[in-house]
């Protein structure tokens, strides 16, 4: 039995936390821009930090498993 929670959660977080896809923090003109499809170095770094924190939350703190 393989644990698929890690790859599925990491892929979903990567897709949703791409800067500019759904939201971007910090935005160009505001603190949060929605669906502007543009990015900056600061935004990439902030989204990377959030990706790591959410991944640790789901896999380490909540200890989620999905066996198939």
mmCIF file as gemmi writes it, N, C-alpha and C atoms, coordinates in Angstrom:
data_model
loop_
_atom_site.group_PDB
_atom_site.id
_atom_site.type_symbol
_atom_site.label_atom_id
_atom_site.label_alt_id
_atom_site.label_comp_id
_atom_site.label_asym_id
_atom_site.label_entity_id
_atom_site.label_seq_id
_atom_site.pdbx_PDB_ins_code
_atom_site.Cartn_x
_atom_site.Cartn_y
_atom_site.Cartn_z
_atom_site.occupancy
_atom_site.B_iso_or_equiv
_atom_site.pdbx_formal_charge
_atom_site.auth_seq_id
_atom_site.auth_asym_id
_atom_site.pdbx_PDB_model_num
ATOM 1 N N . UNK Axp A 1 ? 0.851 -1.179 0 1 0 ? 1 A 1
ATOM 2 C CA . UNK Axp A 1 ? 0 0 0 1 0 ? 1 A 1
ATOM 3 C C . UNK Axp A 1 ? 0.9 1.247 0 1 0 ? 1 A 1
ATOM 4 N N . UNK Axp A 2 ? 0.615 2.141 -0.905 1 0 ? 2 A 1
ATOM 5 C CA . UNK Axp A 2 ? 1.367 3.38 -1.013 1 0 ? 2 A 1
ATOM 6 C C . UNK Axp A 2 ? 0.587 4.532 -0.398 1 0 ? 2 A 1
ATOM 7 N N . UNK Axp A 3 ? 1.308 5.433 0.241 1 0 ? 3 A 1
ATOM 8 C CA . UNK Axp A 3 ? 0.689 6.623 0.817 1 0 ? 3 A 1
ATOM 9 C C . UNK Axp A 3 ? 0.734 7.737 -0.221 1 0 ? 3 A 1
ATOM 10 N N . UNK Axp A 4 ? -0.431 8.118 -0.772 1 0 ? 4 A 1
ATOM 11 C CA . UNK Axp A 4 ? -0.523 9.117 -1.83 1 0 ? 4 A 1
ATOM 12 C C . UNK Axp A 4 ? -0.84 10.512 -1.316 1 0 ? 4 A 1
ATOM 13 N N . UNK Axp A 5 ? -0.956 10.699 -0.022 1 0 ? 5 A 1
ATOM 14 C CA . UNK Axp A 5 ? -1.325 12.011 0.507 1 0 ? 5 A 1
ATOM 15 C C . UNK Axp A 5 ? -0.263 13.06 0.198 1 0 ? 5 A 1
ATOM 16 N N . UNK Axp A 6 ? 0.994 12.724 0.364 1 0 ? 6 A 1
ATOM 17 C CA . UNK Axp A 6 ? 2.066 13.691 0.13 1 0 ? 6 A 1
ATOM 18 C C . UNK Axp A 6 ? 2.091 14.24 -1.287 1 0 ? 6 A 1
ATOM 19 N N . UNK Axp A 7 ? 2.149 13.37 -2.304 1 0 ? 7 A 1
ATOM 20 C CA . UNK Axp A 7 ? 2.165 13.889 -3.678 1 0 ? 7 A 1
ATOM 21 C C . UNK Axp A 7 ? 0.902 14.645 -4.069 1 0 ? 7 A 1
ATOM 22 N N . UNK Axp A 8 ? -0.251 14.174 -3.617 1 0 ? 8 A 1
ATOM 23 C CA . UNK Axp A 8 ? -1.506 14.842 -3.976 1 0 ? 8 A 1
ATOM 24 C C . UNK Axp A 8 ? -1.594 16.211 -3.317 1 0 ? 8 A 1
ATOM 25 N N . UNK Axp A 9 ? -1.274 16.3 -2.043 1 0 ? 9 A 1
ATOM 26 C CA . UNK Axp A 9 ? -1.325 17.579 -1.342 1 0 ? 9 A 1
ATOM 27 C C . UNK Axp A 9 ? -0.287 18.544 -1.891 1 0 ? 9 A 1
ATOM 28 N N . UNK Axp A 10 ? 0.926 18.066 -2.153 1 0 ? 10 A 1
ATOM 29 C CA . UNK Axp A 10 ? 1.977 18.937 -2.691 1 0 ? 10 A 1
ATOM 30 C C . UNK Axp A 10 ? 1.602 19.463 -4.074 1 0 ? 10 A 1
ATOM 31 N N . UNK Axp A 11 ? 1.031 18.62 -4.921 1 0 ? 11 A 1
ATOM 32 C CA . UNK Axp A 11 ? 0.63 19.05 -6.257 1 0 ? 11 A 1
ATOM 33 C C . UNK Axp A 11 ? -0.504 20.065 -6.198 1 0 ? 11 A 1
ATOM 34 N N . UNK Axp A 12 ? -1.49 19.824 -5.344 1 0 ? 12 A 1
ATOM 35 C CA . UNK Axp A 12 ? -2.606 20.756 -5.22 1 0 ? 12 A 1
ATOM 36 C C . UNK Axp A 12 ? -2.139 22.102 -4.662 1 0 ? 12 A 1
ATOM 37 N N . UNK Axp A 13 ? -1.295 22.077 -3.643 1 0 ? 13 A 1
ATOM 38 C CA . UNK Axp A 13 ? -0.779 23.331 -3.094 1 0 ? 13 A 1
ATOM 39 C C . UNK Axp A 13 ? 0.057 24.081 -4.121 1 0 ? 13 A 1
ATOM 40 N N . UNK Axp A 14 ? 0.88 23.365 -4.886 1 0 ? 14 A 1
ATOM 41 C CA . UNK Axp A 14 ? 1.691 24.006 -5.909 1 0 ? 14 A 1
ATOM 42 C C . UNK Axp A 14 ? 0.809 24.687 -6.948 1 0 ? 14 A 1
ATOM 43 N N . UNK Axp A 15 ? -0.276 24.021 -7.351 1 0 ? 15 A 1
ATOM 44 C CA . UNK Axp A 15 ? -1.172 24.592 -8.357 1 0 ? 15 A 1
ATOM 45 C C . UNK Axp A 15 ? -1.914 25.815 -7.821 1 0 ? 15 A 1
ATOM 46 N N . UNK Axp A 16 ? -2.403 25.743 -6.601 1 0 ? 16 A 1
ATOM 47 C CA . UNK Axp A 16 ? -3.191 26.85 -6.056 1 0 ? 16 A 1
ATOM 48 C C . UNK Axp A 16 ? -2.335 28.011 -5.571 1 0 ? 16 A 1
ATOM 49 N N . UNK Axp A 17 ? -1.081 27.751 -5.204 1 0 ? 17 A 1
ATOM 50 C CA . UNK Axp A 17 ? -0.236 28.817 -4.672 1 0 ? 17 A 1
ATOM 51 C C . UNK Axp A 17 ? 0.737 29.397 -5.696 1 0 ? 17 A 1
ATOM 52 N N . UNK Axp A 18 ? 0.536 29.113 -6.976 1 0 ? 18 A 1
ATOM 53 C CA . UNK Axp A 18 ? 1.361 29.762 -7.999 1 0 ? 18 A 1
ATOM 54 C C . UNK Axp A 18 ? 1.039 31.253 -7.986 1 0 ? 18 A 1
ATOM 55 N N . UNK Axp A 19 ? 2.049 32.109 -7.842 1 0 ? 19 A 1
ATOM 56 C CA . UNK Axp A 19 ? 1.782 33.55 -7.785 1 0 ? 19 A 1
ATOM 57 C C . UNK Axp A 19 ? 1.098 34.042 -9.055 1 0 ? 19 A 1
ATOM 58 N N . UNK Axp A 20 ? -0.004 34.754 -8.884 1 0 ? 20 A 1
ATOM 59 C CA . UNK Axp A 20 ? -0.729 35.337 -10.002 1 0 ? 20 A 1
ATOM 60 C C . UNK Axp A 20 ? -1.834 34.474 -10.555 1 0 ? 20 A 1
ATOM 61 N N . UNK Axp A 21 ? -1.874 33.194 -10.206 1 0 ? 21 A 1
ATOM 62 C CA . UNK Axp A 21 ? -2.91 32.331 -10.765 1 0 ? 21 A 1
ATOM 63 C C . UNK Axp A 21 ? -4.262 32.645 -10.135 1 0 ? 21 A 1
ATOM 64 N N . UNK Axp A 22 ? -4.389 32.49 -8.837 1 0 ? 22 A 1
ATOM 65 C CA . UNK Axp A 22 ? -5.623 32.824 -8.136 1 0 ? 22 A 1
ATOM 66 C C . UNK Axp A 22 ? -5.458 34.142 -7.391 1 0 ? 22 A 1
ATOM 67 N N . UNK Axp A 23 ? -4.366 34.253 -6.635 1 0 ? 23 A 1
ATOM 68 C CA . UNK Axp A 23 ? -4.078 35.503 -5.925 1 0 ? 23 A 1
ATOM 69 C C . UNK Axp A 23 ? -2.573 35.693 -5.868 1 0 ? 23 A 1
ATOM 70 N N . UNK Axp A 24 ? -2.176 36.921 -5.611 1 0 ? 24 A 1
ATOM 71 C CA . UNK Axp A 24 ? -0.761 37.241 -5.5 1 0 ? 24 A 1
ATOM 72 C C . UNK Axp A 24 ? -0.549 38.152 -4.301 1 0 ? 24 A 1
ATOM 73 N N . UNK Axp A 25 ? 0.371 37.749 -3.429 1 0 ? 25 A 1
ATOM 74 C CA . UNK Axp A 25 ? 0.715 38.555 -2.254 1 0 ? 25 A 1
ATOM 75 C C . UNK Axp A 25 ? 2.216 38.794 -2.266 1 0 ? 25 A 1
ATOM 76 N N . UNK Axp A 26 ? 2.747 39.933 -2.153 1 0 ? 26 A 1
ATOM 77 C CA . UNK Axp A 26 ? 2.096 41.234 -2.314 1 0 ? 26 A 1
ATOM 78 C C . UNK Axp A 26 ? 1.862 41.524 -3.786 1 0 ? 26 A 1
ATOM 79 N N . UNK Axp A 27 ? 0.789 42.22 -4.064 1 0 ? 27 A 1
ATOM 80 C CA . UNK Axp A 27 ? 0.456 42.57 -5.437 1 0 ? 27 A 1
ATOM 81 C C . UNK Axp A 27 ? 1.255 43.775 -5.9 1 0 ? 27 A 1
ATOM 82 N N . UNK Axp A 28 ? 1.056 44.149 -7.143 1 0 ? 28 A 1
ATOM 83 C CA . UNK Axp A 28 ? 1.76 45.303 -7.693 1 0 ? 28 A 1
ATOM 84 C C . UNK Axp A 28 ? 1.234 46.605 -7.106 1 0 ? 28 A 1
ATOM 85 N N . UNK Axp A 29 ? -0.087 46.749 -7.014 1 0 ? 29 A 1
ATOM 86 C CA . UNK Axp A 29 ? -0.691 47.996 -6.54 1 0 ? 29 A 1
ATOM 87 C C . UNK Axp A 29 ? -1.37 47.858 -5.185 1 0 ? 29 A 1
ATOM 88 N N . UNK Axp A 30 ? -1.694 46.642 -4.789 1 0 ? 30 A 1
ATOM 89 C CA . UNK Axp A 30 ? -2.392 46.399 -3.527 1 0 ? 30 A 1
ATOM 90 C C . UNK Axp A 30 ? -1.673 45.302 -2.763 1 0 ? 30 A 1
ATOM 91 N N . UNK Axp A 31 ? -2.124 45.063 -1.546 1 0 ? 31 A 1
ATOM 92 C CA . UNK Axp A 31 ? -1.523 43.993 -0.74 1 0 ? 31 A 1
ATOM 93 C C . UNK Axp A 31 ? -1.808 42.62 -1.345 1 0 ? 31 A 1
ATOM 94 N N . UNK Axp A 32 ? -3.019 42.44 -1.884 1 0 ? 32 A 1
ATOM 95 C CA . UNK Axp A 32 ? -3.4 41.176 -2.523 1 0 ? 32 A 1
ATOM 96 C C . UNK Axp A 32 ? -4.068 41.495 -3.851 1 0 ? 32 A 1
ATOM 97 N N . UNK Axp A 33 ? -3.54 40.95 -4.933 1 0 ? 33 A 1
ATOM 98 C CA . UNK Axp A 33 ? -4.153 41.054 -6.26 1 0 ? 33 A 1
ATOM 99 C C . UNK Axp A 33 ? -4.741 39.71 -6.628 1 0 ? 33 A 1
ATOM 100 N N . UNK Axp A 34 ? -5.842 39.722 -7.357 1 0 ? 34 A 1
ATOM 101 C CA . UNK Axp A 34 ? -6.502 38.484 -7.749 1 0 ? 34 A 1
ATOM 102 C C . UNK Axp A 34 ? -6.433 38.301 -9.256 1 0 ? 34 A 1
ATOM 103 N N . UNK Axp A 35 ? -5.976 37.125 -9.688 1 0 ? 35 A 1
ATOM 104 C CA . UNK Axp A 35 ? -5.962 36.679 -11.08 1 0 ? 35 A 1
ATOM 105 C C . UNK Axp A 35 ? -5.345 37.702 -12.022 1 0 ? 35 A 1
ATOM 106 N N . UNK Axp A 36 ? -4.161 38.21 -11.687 1 0 ? 36 A 1
ATOM 107 C CA . UNK Axp A 36 ? -3.526 39.181 -12.565 1 0 ? 36 A 1
ATOM 108 C C . UNK Axp A 36 ? -2.478 38.552 -13.472 1 0 ? 36 A 1
ATOM 109 N N . UNK Axp A 37 ? -2.087 37.289 -13.238 1 0 ? 37 A 1
ATOM 110 C CA . UNK Axp A 37 ? -1.149 36.531 -14.064 1 0 ? 37 A 1
ATOM 111 C C . UNK Axp A 37 ? 0.218 37.209 -14.204 1 0 ? 37 A 1
ATOM 112 N N . UNK Axp A 38 ? 0.586 38.028 -13.221 1 0 ? 38 A 1
ATOM 113 C CA . UNK Axp A 38 ? 1.909 38.642 -13.186 1 0 ? 38 A 1
ATOM 114 C C . UNK Axp A 38 ? 2.527 38.315 -11.839 1 0 ? 38 A 1
ATOM 115 N N . UNK Axp A 39 ? 3.847 38.344 -11.755 1 0 ? 39 A 1
ATOM 116 C CA . UNK Axp A 39 ? 4.497 37.975 -10.511 1 0 ? 39 A 1
ATOM 117 C C . UNK Axp A 39 ? 5.755 38.812 -10.299 1 0 ? 39 A 1
ATOM 118 N N . UNK Axp A 40 ? 6.304 38.713 -9.103 1 0 ? 40 A 1
ATOM 119 C CA . UNK Axp A 40 ? 7.544 39.402 -8.761 1 0 ? 40 A 1
ATOM 120 C C . UNK Axp A 40 ? 8.379 38.467 -7.885 1 0 ? 40 A 1
ATOM 121 N N . UNK Axp A 41 ? 9.617 38.825 -7.66 1 0 ? 41 A 1
ATOM 122 C CA . UNK Axp A 41 ? 10.51 38.013 -6.832 1 0 ? 41 A 1
ATOM 123 C C . UNK Axp A 41 ? 9.99 37.926 -5.401 1 0 ? 41 A 1
ATOM 124 N N . UNK Axp A 42 ? 9.521 39.038 -4.853 1 0 ? 42 A 1
ATOM 125 C CA . UNK Axp A 42 ? 8.997 39.054 -3.485 1 0 ? 42 A 1
ATOM 126 C C . UNK Axp A 42 ? 7.774 38.151 -3.378 1 0 ? 42 A 1
ATOM 127 N N . UNK Axp A 43 ? 6.916 38.196 -4.379 1 0 ? 43 A 1
ATOM 128 C CA . UNK Axp A 43 ? 5.724 37.345 -4.383 1 0 ? 43 A 1
ATOM 129 C C . UNK Axp A 43 ? 6.098 35.874 -4.458 1 0 ? 43 A 1
ATOM 130 N N . UNK Axp A 44 ? 7.101 35.53 -5.266 1 0 ? 44 A 1
ATOM 131 C CA . UNK Axp A 44 ? 7.549 34.14 -5.355 1 0 ? 44 A 1
ATOM 132 C C . UNK Axp A 44 ? 8.088 33.649 -4.016 1 0 ? 44 A 1
ATOM 133 N N . UNK Axp A 45 ? 8.863 34.471 -3.358 1 0 ? 45 A 1
ATOM 134 C CA . UNK Axp A 45 ? 9.413 34.079 -2.056 1 0 ? 45 A 1
ATOM 135 C C . UNK Axp A 45 ? 8.311 33.9 -1.012 1 0 ? 45 A 1
ATOM 136 N N . UNK Axp A 46 ? 7.345 34.806 -0.987 1 0 ? 46 A 1
ATOM 137 C CA . UNK Axp A 46 ? 6.248 34.708 -0.018 1 0 ? 46 A 1
ATOM 138 C C . UNK Axp A 46 ? 5.391 33.473 -0.274 1 0 ? 46 A 1
ATOM 139 N N . UNK Axp A 47 ? 5.093 33.189 -1.541 1 0 ? 47 A 1
ATOM 140 C CA . UNK Axp A 47 ? 4.303 32.005 -1.861 1 0 ? 47 A 1
ATOM 141 C C . UNK Axp A 47 ? 5.086 30.722 -1.56 1 0 ? 47 A 1
ATOM 142 N N . UNK Axp A 48 ? 6.409 30.755 -1.696 1 0 ? 48 A 1
ATOM 143 C CA . UNK Axp A 48 ? 7.239 29.603 -1.342 1 0 ? 48 A 1
ATOM 144 C C . UNK Axp A 48 ? 7.184 29.323 0.148 1 0 ? 48 A 1
ATOM 145 N N . UNK Axp A 49 ? 7.226 30.375 0.946 1 0 ? 49 A 1
ATOM 146 C CA . UNK Axp A 49 ? 7.128 30.212 2.4 1 0 ? 49 A 1
ATOM 147 C C . UNK Axp A 49 ? 5.769 29.631 2.776 1 0 ? 49 A 1
ATOM 148 N N . UNK Axp A 50 ? 4.689 30.153 2.175 1 0 ? 50 A 1
ATOM 149 C CA . UNK Axp A 50 ? 3.354 29.625 2.455 1 0 ? 50 A 1
ATOM 150 C C . UNK Axp A 50 ? 3.235 28.166 2.014 1 0 ? 50 A 1
ATOM 151 N N . UNK Axp A 51 ? 3.816 27.815 0.853 1 0 ? 51 A 1
ATOM 152 C CA . UNK Axp A 51 ? 3.788 26.427 0.381 1 0 ? 51 A 1
ATOM 153 C C . UNK Axp A 51 ? 4.44 25.501 1.404 1 0 ? 51 A 1
ATOM 154 N N . UNK Axp A 52 ? 5.602 25.89 1.897 1 0 ? 52 A 1
ATOM 155 C CA . UNK Axp A 52 ? 6.292 25.069 2.894 1 0 ? 52 A 1
ATOM 156 C C . UNK Axp A 52 ? 5.527 24.949 4.191 1 0 ? 52 A 1
ATOM 157 N N . UNK Axp A 53 ? 4.95 26.053 4.654 1 0 ? 53 A 1
ATOM 158 C CA . UNK Axp A 53 ? 4.185 26.02 5.902 1 0 ? 53 A 1
ATOM 159 C C . UNK Axp A 53 ? 2.929 25.164 5.783 1 0 ? 53 A 1
ATOM 160 N N . UNK Axp A 54 ? 2.192 25.311 4.669 1 0 ? 54 A 1
ATOM 161 C CA . UNK Axp A 54 ? 0.988 24.497 4.48 1 0 ? 54 A 1
ATOM 162 C C . UNK Axp A 54 ? 1.336 23.022 4.308 1 0 ? 54 A 1
ATOM 163 N N . UNK Axp A 55 ? 2.441 22.736 3.619 1 0 ? 55 A 1
ATOM 164 C CA . UNK Axp A 55 ? 2.852 21.341 3.446 1 0 ? 55 A 1
ATOM 165 C C . UNK Axp A 55 ? 3.211 20.713 4.781 1 0 ? 55 A 1
ATOM 166 N N . UNK Axp A 56 ? 3.922 21.453 5.627 1 0 ? 56 A 1
ATOM 167 C CA . UNK Axp A 56 ? 4.233 20.945 6.97 1 0 ? 56 A 1
ATOM 168 C C . UNK Axp A 56 ? 2.962 20.775 7.802 1 0 ? 56 A 1
ATOM 169 N N . UNK Axp A 57 ? 2.024 21.699 7.665 1 0 ? 57 A 1
ATOM 170 C CA . UNK Axp A 57 ? 0.769 21.602 8.412 1 0 ? 57 A 1
ATOM 171 C C . UNK Axp A 57 ? 0.03 20.319 8.054 1 0 ? 57 A 1
ATOM 172 N N . UNK Axp A 58 ? -0.146 20.068 6.751 1 0 ? 58 A 1
ATOM 173 C CA . UNK Axp A 58 ? -0.919 18.907 6.333 1 0 ? 58 A 1
ATOM 174 C C . UNK Axp A 58 ? -0.196 17.585 6.588 1 0 ? 58 A 1
ATOM 175 N N . UNK Axp A 59 ? 1.105 17.528 6.325 1 0 ? 59 A 1
ATOM 176 C CA . UNK Axp A 59 ? 1.802 16.247 6.392 1 0 ? 59 A 1
ATOM 177 C C . UNK Axp A 59 ? 2.406 15.943 7.754 1 0 ? 59 A 1
ATOM 178 N N . UNK Axp A 60 ? 2.837 16.946 8.494 1 0 ? 60 A 1
ATOM 179 C CA . UNK Axp A 60 ? 3.506 16.706 9.771 1 0 ? 60 A 1
ATOM 180 C C . UNK Axp A 60 ? 2.546 16.92 10.939 1 0 ? 60 A 1
ATOM 181 N N . UNK Axp A 61 ? 1.893 18.067 10.965 1 0 ? 61 A 1
ATOM 182 C CA . UNK Axp A 61 ? 1.037 18.396 12.119 1 0 ? 61 A 1
ATOM 183 C C . UNK Axp A 61 ? -0.26 17.596 12.081 1 0 ? 61 A 1
ATOM 184 N N . UNK Axp A 62 ? -0.967 17.621 10.942 1 0 ? 62 A 1
ATOM 185 C CA . UNK Axp A 62 ? -2.245 16.908 10.849 1 0 ? 62 A 1
ATOM 186 C C . UNK Axp A 62 ? -2.064 15.432 10.531 1 0 ? 62 A 1
ATOM 187 N N . UNK Axp A 63 ? -0.887 15.043 10.024 1 0 ? 63 A 1
ATOM 188 C CA . UNK Axp A 63 ? -0.534 13.643 9.758 1 0 ? 63 A 1
ATOM 189 C C . UNK Axp A 63 ? -1.579 12.96 8.867 1 0 ? 63 A 1
ATOM 190 N N . UNK Axp A 64 ? -1.853 13.579 7.718 1 0 ? 64 A 1
ATOM 191 C CA . UNK Axp A 64 ? -2.849 13.059 6.781 1 0 ? 64 A 1
ATOM 192 C C . UNK Axp A 64 ? -2.232 11.954 5.928 1 0 ? 64 A 1
ATOM 193 N N . UNK Axp A 65 ? -2.991 10.868 5.748 1 0 ? 65 A 1
ATOM 194 C CA . UNK Axp A 65 ? -2.555 9.737 4.916 1 0 ? 65 A 1
ATOM 195 C C . UNK Axp A 65 ? -3.688 9.339 3.986 1 0 ? 65 A 1
ATOM 196 N N . UNK Axp A 66 ? -3.309 8.902 2.79 1 0 ? 66 A 1
ATOM 197 C CA . UNK Axp A 66 ? -4.266 8.406 1.8 1 0 ? 66 A 1
ATOM 198 C C . UNK Axp A 66 ? -3.648 7.179 1.155 1 0 ? 66 A 1
ATOM 199 N N . UNK Axp A 67 ? -4.16 6.017 1.497 1 0 ? 67 A 1
ATOM 200 C CA . UNK Axp A 67 ? -3.601 4.767 0.994 1 0 ? 67 A 1
ATOM 201 C C . UNK Axp A 67 ? -4.426 4.25 -0.164 1 0 ? 67 A 1
ATOM 202 N N . UNK Axp A 68 ? -3.725 3.807 -1.218 1 0 ? 68 A 1
ATOM 203 C CA . UNK Axp A 68 ? -4.421 3.237 -2.373 1 0 ? 68 A 1
ATOM 204 C C . UNK Axp A 68 ? -3.71 2.007 -2.851 1 0 ? 68 A 1
